[in-house]
Amino acid sequence: MLGRLKGAVMNGRGRMIAASCAVAVGLAAFAVGHAATETAGLIKVRMGGDSAETRLVIELDGATSAKIISDGSADRRVVVMLPNVIAGQTQQGAGRGVVRAWVVDQVQGGARLQLELAGDARLKRRFLLPPADGVANYRYVIDVAAAAPGAVVTSTKTVTPPAQIRTQFLPVKKPALPLKKVVVIDAGHGGRDVGAQGANGVEKDVNLAAALTLAEQLNRTGRYKVVMTRTSDVYVPLEDRVRVAQRAGADLFISLHSDSAPETNLKGASVYTLSDKASSRATKFVSRDDWFMKASLSGDQGVRDILFDLTQRATRNRSAVFAQTLVANIEGKAPMLRRSHRDAGFMVLLAPDVPAVLLEMGFVNNPEDEARLRDPAARARLMRAVTNAIDAHFGEQVKLASR
């Protein structure tokens, strides 16, 4: 009987332990789920420092962690992902000390901070300061230091924060100097690839003339860094054109083409964005250096696939928004097809992280369209409409941060 009693007691203890474990697991799962859904809003960014070291302080209404995508050693650009941070509209401004300029924009999964460095410098330290006496907000602090001659700064580990931010790191009072948006212009065809045939020539020449006109107009504004896939009559493989945009960190990719049809009576411009069916082909343009590949610290392929899909969806959405703006600006300046916004699986639209459109400027085998495409004045008017669309697109996205 004693044995049966002891067994009953042990069984009771086992059930109690199991129940306790179940409760603990449930609470842990709730805590993890709750933490995963918490977001923090970006309040403002301030900066201070000198030619030796610059400190950037991101004020938030909640806590965050961060993932370093680039520490500045590769291309003089620091890139930091802030998961679950809501930045809203893009904020950007002038730098100070070793930082030439900064920008915080919203991407899938959180906010992305980019620092353009003024010289050879590296991310030195980073840490999160919680609210304290007299300070109601969280502050994510990032220090960037100039590299000593012959030395390499490699530490990006989280360190113990100082007791308080030093007084010399005060908000910068001078007006913001925005980072230039990178626009890649792709003149379709070229070299041995002549494109469509018109009565007075071939498509590749019309495309290049338009691309050079657009580049001149954008450069004249002083607001953009213009990169061209070709500036002369050379052959550039389609995949290389996409790589050009990715290497340049393009904010927008525009491919200029001239259409052709079996019937010569068709005329008018149209704008293409990537179709859903062609999206799976974009994986060929993913590299190990892409942020969504680095963002999964566990190396989980499923997580990377999800991040890739979210990134691509966001890119397609931005492409579609710009396409609508472009159509609205071209209407009235040049003839348009009845269905002016279309989708297709063109290779040059496949970059998963670069918003892209393909503009068919008209039908090169239609006499009216070809005459318009080859007329410098008409070409300038069409490219002015494209420039206005770019200005409108980025003007709606960007606001300068309060300093």
N, C-alpha and C positions, 0 to 999 in steps of 0.2 A: 504493500500500500504506500509506503514511503517513496518507493521508486516511481509509482504512478503519480503521486503528488508532486515529486520533483520534476517529472516530465511535463506535467501540466504547467508548473511555474515557468519552466524553461520555454515551453511553447508560448505562454503568455508574454514572456519577455521578448521572444522572437517577433511576435505580432506587433508588440509595442515598438520595437526597434525598426521593423519594416514600415510601420505607420509613420514613425518619426522621419525616416529616410524619405518616404514618399512626400511628406509635407515639405521637407527641406529641398528636395528636387523641384517640387512645384513652385516654391518661393524663389528658388534660383532661376528657374525658367521665366517666371514673371519678371524678375529683376532684369535679366538679360534682355527680354523682349521690350521692357519699358525703356531701358537704356538705349536700345537700338533705334527706337522711334523718336527719341528726344532730338530736338533741333535747337540751334542757336542762331540768333540774328546778328548780322554785322551792323555795328553802330557807326564806327568811323575808323579811319586809319591815320596815324600820326607818325612822324619820323624825326630823328635828330641824329647828330653825329658830325664827324669830320672826315678828312681824307684817309684816316687810318682805320676807322670803324664806324659803321652806321647801324643804328637800332631802329627797327620798325615795330610799332605796337598796334595790334589789331584789337580794338575794343568790341566785346561781344556781350550779349545778354544771357549767355549760357556757356557751359564748358564745351571744349572740343579737344580732339587729338589731331595729329597731323601726319602726313606721309610725305617724305621728301622724294620728289621725282627727279630733280636735278639740283646739285649743290653749287653750280656755277663753274665747275672745273672744265666742262666740255665746250660750252659756247657762250660763256659770260652771261648766263641767264639762270637765275634761281627760280625753280618752280616747286611750289608747295601745295598739296591738296589738303583742304580742311573739310573732312567728311561731315555731312549733316548741318553745315553752316549755310544759312540763307543770305546771299549777298544782294539779291534783288537785281536792280540794274547795275551795269558795269560801273565800277568806280576806278579812277586812275588819276595820276598826278605826277608832279615833278619829284625827282629824287633829291638826295642830299649826300654829300661825302662820296662814298664808293658806289652808291646806287644812282644811276642816271634817271630812271623813271620806274614807276610801278603801276600795276593794274590788278584789280580783283574782279573776276567775272564768275558768273554762275554756270556750272556744268552739271552733268548728271551726277548725283551723289553728294554734291556739296559745292563749296566755293574753291576757286583756283587762284592762288597768288602767284604773280610773275614779277620778278625783279630784273630789270635790265641793268647790268653792272657797267660802271664807268671804266673799269680796268680789270687787272688780274686780281680777283678777290674770290673768297669762298664763304659759304655759310659756316659760321663759327659755333653758334649755340642757339638753342630755342627752348622755351619753357612756357608754361601756363601759370599765370598769377590769378588766384581767386579773389573775389571781393574782399576788401579789408576796410579798416576804419577810414571813413571819408571817401572811399572808392566803392561805387555800387556795382561796377561791371567786372566781368572777367577780362583779362588782357593776355593775348597770346603774343609773346615777345620773340622777335627774330633778330639776331645780331649777325651782321656780315662784316668781315674784316679783310682789309687789303693783304694780299700775300706778300711776305717779305721777299726780297731778291734771293732767288735760289731756293726758297722754302715753299712747301705745299701745306696748306691747311686742310686737314682731312676730317676733323671731328665734327660730327653732326648729332652727337648723342644728347639726349635730354639731360640737363644738369640741374642742380639745386638752385632755385631762383634767389636773387639777392633780396635783402629785406625790403627795399623799395627802389623804384626807378629813379635814377639820378636826375637832378634838376636840369642838367644841360640838355636832356632829351625832351624838348618841348615841341609842341605843334609848329610845323613850318608855316610861316605867314605869307611867303611869296606865292603868287598865283600858280595854279597847276599847269604843267606842261604835258599834255597827253602823249602817250605812246602812239606812234603812227600805226594805223591798221595796215596789215599786209594784204595786198590784192594781187593775185596772180592772174595774168592775162595770157590766154592760150590762143594763138593764131592757128586755127585748124589746118591740117595737112601741111605740105611743104616738101621741098626737094623732089624726090621721085614720086611722091604721093601728091598728085596734082588736084585731086578732088573732082568736083563736078565741072562739066564743060559748058561754057556760055558761048554766045555768038561772037564775043569780042575777047575772049580769053578764058582762063581757068580759075577755079575757086580759090586756090591757095594764095594767089596774088591779092584778091579782094579781101580775104581774111587778114592777111598781114598788114595791108594798108589801114584797115579798120583798127587793128590791135595797136599799131603805132600811134594812131590818132587818139585812141582812148588813153594810152599811157601818157601821152603829152598832156592831155587835159587833166588827168589825175595828178600828175607831178606838179602841174601849175598850181593846184590848190594848196600844196604843202602839207596836206593832211594824211597822205598815204605813202607807204613804201611799196613801190610797184616792182613786181618781178615778172619777167616774160619768159615763156617756154622757148620762144625763138624770136629773133629780131632780124632774121634774113631768110633767104630761100634755102632752108636746110631741112632734112628729114629728121624728125624726132619721134621715136617710138611712143605709142600711146601710154604704156606703163611708165615711161620716163617722165611724161608730162605730169602724171599724178605724183610721182616721187618728188618732182620739183616743188609742188605745192606743199607736200608734207615736210620736206627739209626746210622750206622757208617759214614754216609755222603759219601758213596762210589763214587769214580770217575769212577770205572769200576767193573762190576760183571761178573765173568766167572764161568759157571756151567759145570763140567766135567762129561761126560757120556760115555758109551760104547754101541754101537748099536746092534741090533739083527734083523734078517730077516728070513722069511720062508725058503729061499734057503741059503745053507751054502757057496755058491760060491761068494756071495757079500762081498766085502772088501773095506776098505778105510775110511778116516776121512771126516767129513763134519762140517760146521759151520752154526748154526741157529740164526736168529734174529727174533724179533717180527713181525708178519704179521699185515697188516692193518685191517683185519677182526677181529682180537682179541683185538685191541686197546681199544675198549669200555669197556672191562672187567677190565682195569687198574684203573677205578674209585674207586674200592674197596680198593685201596692202597693210597687213598688221605685222608689226615687229615687236621684239622683246622690249624695246625701249618705249613703247607706247604706255601712257600713264595707266590705262585700264589693264595692261598686262602686269605692271609693277604694283598696282594697288592691292592685289590679293597677297598678303604676306604669307598665307598658308600654302600658296601654290595650288590652290583648288581650281582645276580647269573649269568646273561648273560656275564658280564665281566669276572667273575671267570671261566666260561666254556671256553671262548675264550683263556684266559691265560693258562688254563690246556691243551687245544688242542695244542697251540703253543709250550708249554713246552714238551709235549709228542712227537710232530713232531721233535723237535730239538734233543730229546733224541734218537729217532729212527734213525735219520740221523747220529748221532755220533756212535751209535751201528753198523750201516752199514759200516761206514768208518773203524772202528776197525776190523770188520769181514773181510773186503777185505785185510787189512794189515795182519791179522792172516793167512788167506788162502795163501797169497804170501810167508809168512815165513815158513809155513808147507810144501808147495810143494817142493819136492826134498828130504825132510827129512822123509816123511812117505807117504804111498799110499793115494790117495785122490779119492773120488767119482767123477764121470764125472761132475755132477752139485754140486760143493762143497759148495756154499753159498746158503742156503735155508731159507725160513721163515715158522714160525709155531706159534701156540698160547700157547706155554708152559707157565705154571704158573710162573716159576722162571724168566721169561723175562718181567713180567708185570709192574714193578715199573716205573711210568711215568717220574721220574726224575733221574734214574740211567741207564746209558748206559750198556747194557747187551748182552752177547752172550752165546750160549750153544754149546760146542764143543763135538761132537761125535767122540771119538778118534779112533774108528774102530769098527768092528763087533766081539763081544765076542764069537759068535757061528761060526766064520770062523777060521779054524785052524791056518792059517798064522797070521791073525790079533791078535788072542788070544795069540799066542806065543810072538808076538812083544809087546803086552800090558803088559804081565807078565814078560818080560825081563827087569831087572833094567837099563841096558845100553841103550836099545832102548827107554825105558820110559824117561830116562834123556835127550836123544836127542830130543824127542818130546816136552818135557817141556822147553828145551832150546829154541826151536823155538817159543814157546808161550811167553817166557820171552823176546826174541828179538823183537817180535811183540809189546809187551807192551812198551818196550823201544822206539821203532820207533814211536809208536802212540803218546806217551806223549812228545817225543823229538821234533816232528813236531808242537805240540801245544804250547809248553812252551818256552819263551825266558825271560831272566832275565832283569828286568828294569834297565835302565841307572841310575846310582846313582849320 
